Amino acid sequence: MTAEWFPIEAGHIMMFARSIGDFNPVYYESTSAGGGVIAPPTFVQASAQYDPEYRLRPRPGVAWFGSGRTPTGREPSEGGESEGGTGLHAEQHYEYHRPVRSGEVLGVTTRPGKTWEKEGRRGGLLKFHENIVEFRGEDGELVVVARSVGVRTGRTVKD
């Protein structure tokens, strides 16, 4: 992710909560303790929309590979996919140091985490890699750490 700042807006929180079907009032109304609307636990993933290069975000005038079963206007090799294997999102972890609230702006930094390999059940090498994203308040306070794990297969698996 290349977004450097993530503004937390009450309307954005509300739309995110609606999209996941969570109608808890803390996602829609200001709370007396701490002020602002509290964001749902996975809300920080929406920061990807502030990254101009986010590969899953449609952009005007650019063919979108999409996230469906088949490409929509672009060959996989144009999207940086490696030949022969496939990649997928394997895990997502969040470590919250305090709630995320509307009205604040979080700084975003990304760094690589661990990498490892193991043999798959159907043969073939599985390559795992972590991506760690830290969200900090304007005062530098660590607010959330998001850790994702991706896996790439050594070859395409056929049914």
Buried (B, 14 or more C-beta within 10 A) or exposed (E): BEBEEBEBBBEBBBEBBEEEEBEEEBBBEBEEEEEBBBBBBEBBBBBBEBBEEBEEEEEEEEBBBBEEEEBEEEEEEEBEBEEEBBBEEBEEEBEBEEBBBBEBEBBBEBEEEEEEEEEEEEEBEBBBBBBBBBBBBEEEEEBBBBBBBBBBBBBEEEE
